[in-house]
């Protein structure tokens, strides 16, 4: 006899068991008003489920006090060890300070610095600052470069692409079209769907015109670069300049 095919992990659990687990987790989320996308963000959601599944049944979960004290302190200690290993590499590679800015619900500006550094190591270790292209950021960065001669400032690549797209959208004929698209009225959603059905043939013809192809060939290289730099899966510093050069060449070739 041939050996039986090894079962996958999924097949070891019945549909009913999976449903029970899903319902129990959902109740916890709903009762505590936890955002649903917490299940999709970060690496710890599935690892938590796997760890619980590997443990024997009947184990009681930690109390709020234990989470906020015992386990929190352990996490802080582990994180400090990890940060120490990263800081040790600053002497070899230097480090970059990045900042992210946005507005709160009350329109107050918020700035998040994506590194915590020791001021004593500023002169030796920090070699680059990356920010948006706002005038206030640029002014501060110019002052920093005057004071620290080895330091240089780089604008955020994603913000640069976004500004390019904004400039394109501000062109007269494009702005007029976009402004018309913003006009809404009562039952807009249903009117729009009715319009799509009514003008389906015309819309298809529009998307096959030379003018539409020209728009696509100009915008597509920029969108590709934007997708490349606006992601967290892999570092992009080593490829951003080549990506921008390729985008420029592609746009130049399309408008000849």
Long-range contacts (C-beta under 8 A, 24 or more apart in sequence): 21-49, 25-49, 83-116, 87-118, 87-121, 90-121, 90-125, 91-124, 91-125, 94-125, 94-126, 94-127, 94-128, 95-125, 95-126, 95-127, 95-128, 96-126, 96-127, 96-128, 96-129, 96-130, 97-126, 97-128, 97-129, 97-130, 98-129, 98-130, 98-131, 98-156, 99-129, 99-130, 99-131, 99-132, 99-137, 101-132, 101-134, 122-148, 123-148, 126-151, 127-151, 127-152, 128-152, 128-153, 128-154, 129-153, 129-154, 130-154, 130-155, 130-156, 131-155, 131-156, 132-156, 132-159, 133-159, 133-160, 133-163, 157-225, 157-229, 157-236, 157-240, 157-244, 158-226, 158-229, 158-230, 161-222, 161-225, 161-226, 161-229, 162-226, 164-222, 165-219, 165-222, 165-226, 168-219, 214-254, 214-255, 217-250, 217-251, 217-254, 218-251, 218-254, 218-255, 220-250, 221-246, 221-247, 221-248, 221-250, 221-251, 222-247, 222-251
